Amino acid sequence: MHNNPLVTVICLCYNHADFVIEALESVLNQTYSNVELLVADDFSTDTSVKVIKNWLKEHPKIPFLVNKENLGNTKTFNKCLKLAKGEYIIDLAADDVLKIDCIANQLEGFKKTAYENVGLIYGNAELISENGNFINDYFKTDTNRKRLQSQPTGDIYIGLLNGNNNLCSISSLVKKAVFDSLNGYDENLAYEDYDFWIRASTIYNFDYVDKILVQKRVLKDSMYTLLTQKNKKKTRRFNYSTYLILQKAFKLNRTKEEFVAMLKRIHFEMTVAYKTRDFHLLMKYIIIIKFLVIKGLCLE
């Protein structure tokens, strides 16, 4: 890592007119100054574009990409990634906020890590309401805001497969080399983080900084609130994406331990499919689980 590496923050906006300025200002107000900000709007139907353009009058050098149709987070992020010049990347949603020392703490994590070949540093997050009121910390903390349980670090591939390892993607600083080696996000998916973690963890170690790095806004219509809703088109697309991710992981697995870990996650996803009445997806898991058991049990 260079002494003063450039960090690119990619801020993606979709109908976040009420929050986007706070997100953008949080990037410019970082204690670490060598930061490149890229802003993109994914065909918002509210006044987001107008709000951003008005803000950019005071910051005319900041690039602003405006989609002419809704492409989704993965495609929009990848468009911005091609323009990014930083050695490190932050994927910032326009309704979230970076703590003032977020980037400084993340870079310090890269400097102090005991692991080799670290591709991603992440920390804790503070969950806030739409009005900015504190809800709780993403990972449970003590009175000093330190994580109550130890956080998985290093090689966490198996823990990601079985669901035991939980990351806080919004608090992540990622080497651009990781995105380059993986060709960015998978644009066929409804969401990006779980797939990205799995693919990255087969190549790189992860490490954790025990600090509150960002504020994550909890909205009523956020993607993750859709997880268990019945007969919802968005819910089905979200859960089908998880199926595609696990299907890809099936091809990455090499050991019996990895296949057993994957089996645990599939059992959980089958329960989700049943609760959401997505019986077509449930049948797909039954098919893949047969191949998984056969291949897993045959490995030494």
N, C-alpha and C positions, 0 to 999 in steps of 0.2 A: 504494500500500500504506500502511495506517495504521502509525503508529509502533510500536504494540503489538497487532498483529492477533490475533484469536482463531483458533487452529488446532484443528480437530476431527480426532481420531484415531478411526477406526472399526475396532474389533478384532473380527474374525470368527473364531468357534471351531467346529470340527467334529472331535470325538474328539481333542482336544488337552489332555486332563486333566493330563498330565505336564508341560506346557510353558506353559499359559496364564497362570499367576501371574507367571512371569518376564516374559512379554510385557506384562502389565498394569502391573507395577511399573516397567518400563522407560519407560512413558509418564509415570507420576507422578514419576519421578526426573529428568526433563529439566531442563537448566539454564534453559530457556525455560519460563516458568510459566503463560502465558495459554493454557491447553490445555483443551479439552473432550474427554472420553473417552466414547465410546458402545460398548457391548459387546453382541454378539449371538451366540447359539448356534443352529446350524442342525440341530437335532434329533439331537444327539450320542447315540451308543449306549454311550458309556463314562460315566464319572462327572464329565464336564466341567461340567454344570449345577450339580451339588452343590458342586464345588470353587469355581466362580465365586460362587455364592450365599454360601458361607462367607466368601470374601474380601470380598464386598460389605458384610458386617456392619460392617467398619471403614470403608467408603466408601459409605454409604447414598444419597448424592445422585447416584451414577453410574447412568444408565439401563441396564437390561439387558433385551434383547428375546430371548425364547425361542420359537423356531418350534415349532409343533405337528406339523409334518411337514418332511421335508427338502426345502428349496426350491432349494438350490444357492447358490454364492457371489454370482452376479450379482443375483438377486432379493433375497437377504438384505441385500446391500450397499445396494441401492436403497431398501429399507425404512428403513435407518438414515440414508441421505442426506437423506431427507425431514425428519428430525429435526435434522440438523446445523445449527448456528448459526454455524460458523466461516467465515472468509473463505478459509481454505485447508483442504485435506482430505488426510489420510494414510490409506491402505488398509493395515491391518496384520493379517497372519495371526497367529493365536494361538500359533504355534510359532516365530515370529520375534521379534527383540529390537531395539529402537531403542538406538543408542549414546547416551550421556548428553547429547551436544551435537548430536544429529541435527537437531532442529527449528531450533536456533539457526543452524546452518550452512546449512540449506536456505533460511531466511528471508534470511540474509546473501547467498545466491546471487541471490535476487530483487532485493535492493537494488543489488548490484554488476553485474548483467548489462548487457552492452553492447547487447543486442537490445531492440527494442520489441515489445510485444504478446506477452510470454512467458507461457505458460500453465502450464508445468511445469518444475520444477527436479529433477534427479536426481543421484545420486552413485554411489559404489562400495559394495560389500557384502562382508562377510566370511562365507564359507561355513563352517558348523560342523556337526559330527556330531550325532546324537541325544543324545549325552552332553555336548555343548557343546565338544568338542575342535575346534581349528582345522583346516580342510582346505586352503583356499586362498582367494584373493580372487577375486571374480566377474570383474573385469577385472584382467588381469595387472599387477603393480606392481613397482617397483624396491625397493631397500633402505629407501627413505624412505616406502614405501607410496603412491607416486605412480604414476598410470597410465603404462604404458610407451608406449602408442600414444595419439595424440590422439583425443579423443572427439567424435563428430559433434554439432553444435549448430546452432541457428537453424532454418532450413527443412529438415527431414530427411525429408520425405514420400517422395521417390524412394528414398532409402536404406532406408526401412522396407519399401517395396514389394519391392525386389530382395533384401533380406536382408543388405545390407552394413552397415546401421546397427543395432546391438544396444543396447537400453536395459536398465537394471536397474530394473524397475518397483517392486520392493519398497523402493527407496530414494527414491521420488518424493514430492514435495510438490506438490499440484495446486491451482490456484485453483478454488474452488467454482463460479465463473462458467463454467469449462470443462465441468464436469459438468452444470450447468444448461443450457448451450447444446446439449449432446449428449443430453440426457434420460437421464443416467446411463449405466450399463452396458447392453449389449444382453442382455436376459434369455433370448434364444433360444440363447445360446452356452454351451458347456461351460467356456470360460475367457474372461477379459475383456480382458487387457492388450493383445494385439496389435491387436484391433479398436479399442480405445480410443485407442491411439497413432496409428493411421492416421487415424481420424476427427478427432482433436484436431490433428494435424499439418497438416491442410488449412486450419486457421483460425489456429493459434497457433505461435509459435516455441518451441523447447525449449532449455534450457541445462543445463550440467553443472558440478557442484562436485567437484573432485578430492580427495575425502575419503572415508574409510570411514564410512558413515552408519548402517548396520544390520548385524545378524547374521542370516543366512539359514540356517535349519536344513534340512539335507538328510535327508529321510526315505525309507525304502524304498518307501513307497506314495504318494509325491508325484505330482501330476498329470503332471509333465514326464517322469517315468520311464516313462510309458505310451506315449510317442511312437512307438516302433518295435516294440512287442510285437505278435506275430501273433495274429489271431483273438480279440482281447479287445474286449468290448463298450465299455468305457471308452475304449480306444484309438481305436476307430472313431468314437465320438462326439467325441472331442477333434479328430481329424483332419478330420472332417466340418465341425466348427466353423470350422477354418481355410479350408476351401472356401467356406463362407458369407461369411467375412470378405473373401476375395478377390473373390467375386461382388459384394459391396457396393462394394469398391474399384474394380471395373470401371466402375461408374456414376459414381464420383468423378473418374476420370481425364479429362483434357482434352487432353494433348499426346502426341505420338508417343513422346517420351522416357519418359513415365509408363507407357505400354502396353508398351514394351520392357522396362522394369524389372519390371513385373508378370509378363511372360513368363518371366523368369529365376526368379522365385519359384515359379511354377507348375511349371516343370521339376523343381525340387527336391521339391515336394509330390507330383508324379507318381511320383518315385523312392520316396518314403516309402510311398505307397499300394501300390506294387508289392511292396516289402519286407514290408509288413504283410499282404499277400494280400487287400487291399481292392479288388477288381477293379471293383466297382460305382462306387466313388469315382474310380478311375482313368479309367473311361469318362466320368464327368462332367467331369473335367479335359480329356479329349480334345475334348469338345464345346465347352467354354468356350475352349479354346485356338484353335479354328478361328475363332470370332468375334473373339477377341483379335487374331490375326494380320491378319484382314481389316480390322478397324477401325483397328488400329495402323498398318498400312502405308498406309492411305488418308489419314492425317493428315499435314499439312505441318509 
